Amino acid sequence: MPLLSVQDLKVHFPVRGGWFGRARDVIKAVDKVSFDVEAGSTVGLVGESGSGKSTVARALLKLTPAEGSVKYHDREILSLAENEFRPLRKEMQMVFQDPIGSLNPRMTVESILGEPLQIHFPEMNRAQRREIAATLLTKVGLPEDALQRYPHEFSGGQRQRIGIARALAVRPKFLICDEPVSALDVSVQAQILNLLKDLQREFQLTLLFIAHDLAVVRHMSDRIVVMHHGKIVEQGDADEVCENPRHDYTQTLLDAVPVLA
């Protein structure tokens, strides 16, 4: 049984106009998307900007309204009320694309890492939260003295490491990485990708890795799901999809991968 099973997921946005703001059309951001994620594996979700990848991610975490079926541990979650879904939030976390935009500039790193602990484990005191935050910083390759610094004092790669540490603070089982390296330099990208692989093994994580670069997705993934205009056009074993693409769009993504002369 897969850890996560998505069936016929749809996210449609009405286009309104006229005097009374009536729906005149609909944008099918995600249209009948289905895929499974096995426990302990990495599924790569790939496609160009606007293909619906990030909308899928937001729908899985109930951050945007959606229709269809999303089962986590065989439990339907789209129909859950917020108070019913809240206990699952610590099991399903996200690493965002823009580390500076996702970190509160007015909070120290200690506060950023301690906030999810305070929400999900209110019985913890500050000393316990600080100890966990310091350990997490070490895990992502940052020194403990970074606890009292602010996000603007770090480089882009370091900020993304803080974002990863925050996502891991509540010991999730399922981690969505939404374009986690697209805003970083190429040399830093490799460091973050290798870090994610190491953390996946250590924390026994299941990953949904979202990106527009098929080479990056292949490096990270066991299976690949290719999206185009809100639909899945191809999915399968990562090597098979990349070496024997069945859809023209997949071939287009492969052709866009830079090749060293």
C-alpha positions as CSV (number, residue, x, y, z in Angstrom):
1,M,0.0,0.0,0.0
2,P,1.5,3.4,-1.0
3,L,2.1,6.0,1.7
4,L,0.3,8.6,-0.5
5,S,-2.2,7.8,-3.2
6,V,-3.6,10.6,-5.5
7,Q,-6.5,9.8,-7.7
8,D,-8.2,12.2,-10.2
9,L,-7.0,15.3,-8.4
10,K,-8.5,18.5,-9.8
11,V,-7.9,22.1,-9.0
12,H,-10.0,24.4,-11.1
13,F,-10.1,28.2,-10.8
14,P,-13.1,30.2,-12.2
15,V,-12.4,33.2,-14.4
16,R,-15.0,35.9,-13.5
17,G,-16.1,38.9,-15.4
18,G,-19.0,41.2,-16.2
19,W,-21.1,43.4,-14.0
20,F,-22.0,40.6,-11.5
21,G,-18.6,38.8,-11.4
22,R,-20.1,35.6,-12.8
23,A,-17.8,32.7,-13.8
24,R,-17.2,33.1,-17.5
25,D,-14.5,30.4,-17.9
26,V,-12.4,28.0,-15.8
27,I,-8.7,27.5,-15.6
28,K,-7.9,23.8,-15.1
29,A,-4.6,24.2,-13.1
30,V,-4.7,20.5,-12.2
31,D,-6.9,18.2,-14.1
32,K,-7.4,14.5,-13.2
33,V,-3.9,13.9,-11.8
34,S,-3.2,10.4,-10.4
35,F,0.0,8.9,-9.0
36,D,1.3,7.0,-5.9
37,V,4.2,7.5,-3.6
38,E,5.7,4.5,-2.0
39,A,7.0,4.8,1.6
40,G,10.7,5.6,1.6
41,S,10.9,6.5,-2.0
42,T,11.3,9.7,-4.0
43,V,8.8,10.6,-6.7
44,G,9.8,13.5,-8.9
45,L,7.2,15.8,-10.3
46,V,8.5,17.7,-13.3
47,G,7.2,20.2,-15.8
48,E,7.7,23.7,-17.0
49,S,6.4,26.8,-15.0
50,G,2.6,26.8,-15.1
51,S,2.3,23.0,-15.6
52,G,0.5,22.7,-12.2
53,K,3.3,21.1,-10.1
54,S,3.2,23.5,-7.2
55,T,-0.6,23.6,-7.3
56,V,-0.5,19.8,-6.8
57,A,1.8,20.3,-3.8
58,R,-0.5,22.9,-2.2
59,A,-3.6,20.7,-2.8
60,L,-1.9,17.7,-1.0
61,L,-1.4,19.9,2.1
62,K,-4.9,21.3,1.9
63,L,-3.5,24.8,1.2
64,T,-5.8,25.2,-1.8
65,P,-9.3,23.7,-2.4
66,A,-9.2,20.6,-4.6
67,E,-11.5,17.7,-5.7
68,G,-10.7,14.1,-6.2
69,S,-9.0,11.7,-3.8
70,V,-5.8,12.0,-1.7
71,K,-5.2,9.1,0.7
72,Y,-2.4,9.3,3.2
73,H,-1.8,5.9,5.0
74,D,-5.1,4.9,3.2
75,R,-7.0,7.7,5.0
76,E,-8.8,10.2,2.8
77,I,-7.6,13.7,3.7
78,L,-9.3,16.1,1.3
79,S,-12.6,15.7,3.1
80,L,-11.1,16.2,6.6
81,A,-12.0,19.3,8.5
82,E,-9.0,21.5,9.5
83,N,-9.1,20.3,13.2
84,E,-9.1,16.7,11.9
85,F,-6.2,17.3,9.5
86,R,-4.1,19.3,12.0
87,P,-2.5,16.2,13.6
88,L,-1.3,15.1,10.1
89,R,0.4,18.4,9.4
90,K,3.5,17.5,11.4
91,E,3.8,14.3,9.3
92,M,3.5,16.2,6.0
93,Q,5.9,19.1,5.7
94,M,7.1,21.3,2.8
95,V,10.4,22.9,1.8
96,F,9.6,26.0,-0.3
97,Q,11.3,27.4,-3.4
98,D,12.2,30.8,-2.0
99,P,14.0,30.5,1.3
100,I,14.1,34.2,2.0
101,G,10.4,34.6,1.3
102,S,9.4,31.6,3.5
103,L,11.5,32.7,6.6
104,N,10.2,35.5,8.8
105,P,12.9,38.2,8.6
106,R,12.0,39.4,12.1
107,M,12.6,36.1,13.8
108,T,16.0,34.6,14.8
109,V,16.8,31.1,13.6
110,E,16.1,29.7,17.1
111,S,12.6,31.2,16.9
112,I,12.0,29.9,13.4
113,L,13.0,26.4,14.3
114,G,11.3,26.5,17.6
115,E,7.9,27.7,16.4
116,P,6.7,24.4,14.9
117,L,7.8,22.6,18.0
118,Q,5.9,25.0,20.1
119,I,2.8,24.5,18.0
120,H,2.9,20.7,17.7
121,F,4.6,19.9,21.0
122,P,3.4,22.5,23.5
123,E,4.7,20.5,26.5
124,M,8.3,21.3,25.5
125,N,10.0,24.1,27.3
126,R,12.3,26.6,25.7
127,A,15.5,24.7,26.7
128,Q,14.3,21.6,25.0
129,R,13.3,23.5,21.9
130,R,16.7,25.2,21.7
131,E,18.5,21.8,22.1
132,I,16.5,20.3,19.2
133,A,17.1,23.5,17.1
134,A,20.8,23.3,17.7
135,T,20.8,19.6,16.7
136,L,18.9,20.3,13.5
137,L,21.4,23.1,12.5
138,T,24.2,20.6,12.8
139,K,22.3,18.1,10.7
140,V,21.9,20.6,7.9
141,G,25.5,21.7,8.1
142,L,25.3,25.0,10.0
143,P,27.0,25.9,13.3
144,E,25.0,26.2,16.6
145,D,25.9,29.9,16.9
146,A,23.6,30.6,13.9
147,L,20.7,30.3,16.3
148,Q,20.8,33.9,17.3
149,R,21.2,35.3,13.8
150,Y,18.5,36.5,11.4
151,P,17.7,35.1,7.8
152,H,19.2,38.1,6.0
153,E,22.6,37.3,7.6
154,F,22.9,34.1,5.6
155,S,23.5,33.2,1.9
156,G,20.7,31.7,-0.2
157,G,22.0,28.1,0.3
158,Q,22.3,28.6,4.0
159,R,18.8,30.0,4.2
160,Q,17.5,26.9,2.3
161,R,19.3,24.7,4.9
162,I,17.4,26.6,7.6
163,G,14.1,26.0,5.7
164,I,14.9,22.3,5.5
165,A,15.8,22.2,9.2
166,R,12.4,23.9,10.0
167,A,10.6,21.3,7.9
168,L,12.3,18.5,9.8
169,A,11.7,20.0,13.3
170,V,8.5,18.0,13.9
171,R,10.0,14.7,12.5
172,P,7.7,14.4,9.4
173,K,7.4,11.2,7.4
174,F,6.5,12.8,4.1
175,L,8.4,15.8,2.8
176,I,7.3,17.9,-0.3
177,C,10.3,19.8,-1.8
178,D,8.8,22.5,-4.1
179,E,11.6,23.7,-6.4
180,P,14.0,23.7,-3.5
181,V,17.1,24.5,-5.6
182,S,15.8,26.5,-8.5
183,A,16.7,29.8,-6.9
184,L,20.3,28.7,-6.0
185,D,23.6,28.7,-7.8
186,V,24.5,25.5,-9.6
187,S,27.4,24.7,-7.2
188,V,25.1,25.2,-4.2
189,Q,22.3,23.2,-5.8
190,A,24.4,20.1,-5.7
191,Q,25.1,20.6,-2.0
192,I,21.5,20.9,-1.2
193,L,20.5,17.9,-3.3
194,N,23.1,15.7,-1.6
195,L,22.0,17.0,1.8
196,L,18.4,16.0,1.0
197,K,19.5,12.5,0.0
198,D,21.5,12.2,3.3
199,L,18.6,13.4,5.4
200,Q,16.2,11.1,3.6
201,R,18.3,8.1,4.6
202,E,18.8,9.3,8.2
203,F,15.2,10.3,8.9
204,Q,13.6,7.6,6.7
205,L,11.7,10.2,4.7
206,T,9.4,9.8,1.8
207,L,9.9,12.7,-0.8
208,L,7.8,14.4,-3.4
209,F,10.5,16.4,-5.3
210,I,9.2,19.1,-7.6
211,A,11.3,20.8,-10.2
212,H,11.4,21.9,-13.9
213,D,14.9,20.5,-14.5
214,L,14.6,16.8,-15.6
215,A,18.3,16.1,-14.9
216,V,17.9,17.2,-11.3
217,V,14.7,15.2,-10.9
218,R,16.3,12.1,-12.3
219,H,19.2,12.5,-9.9
220,M,16.8,12.6,-6.9
221,S,14.0,10.3,-7.9
222,D,13.0,6.6,-8.1
223,R,9.9,7.4,-10.2
224,I,9.1,10.5,-12.3
225,V,5.8,12.0,-13.1
226,V,5.7,14.5,-16.0
227,M,3.1,17.2,-16.0
228,H,2.1,19.5,-18.9
229,H,-0.8,22.0,-18.9
230,G,-2.2,20.5,-15.6
231,K,-2.2,16.9,-16.8
232,I,0.1,14.0,-16.4
233,V,1.5,13.0,-19.8
234,E,3.9,10.3,-18.6
235,Q,5.1,8.5,-15.5
236,G,7.3,5.6,-14.6
237,D,10.7,4.5,-13.4
238,A,13.1,7.4,-13.5
239,D,15.7,5.8,-15.7
240,E,13.1,4.5,-18.1
241,V,11.3,7.8,-18.5
242,C,14.6,9.6,-19.2
243,E,16.2,7.0,-21.5
244,N,13.0,5.9,-23.4
245,P,10.5,8.8,-23.2
246,R,7.1,8.0,-24.7
247,H,5.7,11.5,-24.9
248,D,7.0,14.4,-27.0
249,Y,6.9,16.8,-24.1
250,T,9.2,14.6,-22.0
251,Q,11.6,14.6,-24.9
252,T,11.4,18.4,-25.0
253,L,12.4,18.5,-21.3
254,L,15.3,16.1,-22.0
255,D,16.5,18.3,-24.9
256,A,16.5,21.3,-22.6
257,V,19.0,19.7,-20.3
258,P,22.4,21.4,-20.8
259,V,25.1,19.1,-22.2
260,L,28.8,19.8,-21.5
261,A,30.8,20.1,-24.7
